[in-house]
Amino acid sequence: MMQEAMEKGFKLATGAWGRDLPRICQQTMDAANRLFEEYYKSKENEESSLQTEDTEKVQ
């Protein structure tokens, strides 16, 4: 949800600017998107780990 809001803001800023934003803006977006993806992967790994622990407790 936050990532989508950031991308929406970037598109709105591009429209307001009237042309492509400076390269540093795209680089910042790319870096932020990488951080979001890393966060999502860490949450997936965390959930998988918790599910494994629960399964081991049941056995």
RAMORA-V694612 format. One record per residue. N is the residue number from 1. RES is the residue in one small letter. PSI is psi in whole degrees, 0 to 359 (999 if undefined). Layout:
n=[N & N]
res=[RES & RES]
psi=[PSI & PSI]
This chain:
n=[1 & 2 & 3 & 4 & 5 & 6 & 7 & 8 & 9 & 10 & 11 & 12 & 13 & 14 & 15 & 16 & 17 & 18 & 19 & 20 & 21 & 22 & 23 & 24 & 25 & 26 & 27 & 28 & 29 & 30 & 31 & 32 & 33 & 34 & 35 & 36 & 37 & 38 & 39 & 40 & 41 & 42 & 43 & 44 & 45 & 46 & 47 & 48 & 49 & 50 & 51 & 52 & 53 & 54 & 55 & 56 & 57 & 58 & 59]
res=[m & m & q & e & a & m & e & k & g & f & k & l & a & t & g & a & w & g & r & d & l & p & r & i & c & q & q & t & m & d & a & a & n & r & l & f & e & e & y & y & k & s & k & e & n & e & e & s & s & l & q & t & e & d & t & e & k & v & q]
psi=[314 & 321 & 318 & 320 & 320 & 316 & 322 & 315 & 321 & 316 & 319 & 319 & 321 & 317 & 319 & 326 & 328 & 356 & 184 & 139 & 161 & 153 & 323 & 328 & 316 & 322 & 322 & 317 & 316 & 316 & 317 & 319 & 322 & 318 & 319 & 314 & 320 & 319 & 312 & 318 & 320 & 323 & 321 & 316 & 320 & 316 & 320 & 319 & 318 & 321 & 321 & 316 & 318 & 319 & 319 & 325 & 324 & 325 & 999]
